[in-house]
Amino acid sequence: MCNKSDLSSLARKWPSNIVAREAISQFTGGLYTSSYMANIDSQGAGPEGRIRIGRKVAYPIDALISWLEKRSCKQDE
């Protein structure tokens, strides 16, 4: 059985309300890369509400955490 993870602590540790795509690896502890996120976004399966400023892309932190929680499964020990 899959128990949903609570990743809200990530938001409290992050110094901004957005996460730049280039910083996604740092934000997720290396679980996701910026190129993976670009691929997921191109498929329309990325976090909602992404922001484009010039060539840069960022994600609202609440939407990103929600997206990560939907994709995660806490393993019981």
Secondary structure, DSSP 8 states (H G I E B T S, - for coil): --B----THHHHHSSSSEEEGGGHHHHTTTSS-HHHHHHHHHTT-S-TT-EEETTEEEEEHHHHHHHHHHH--B---
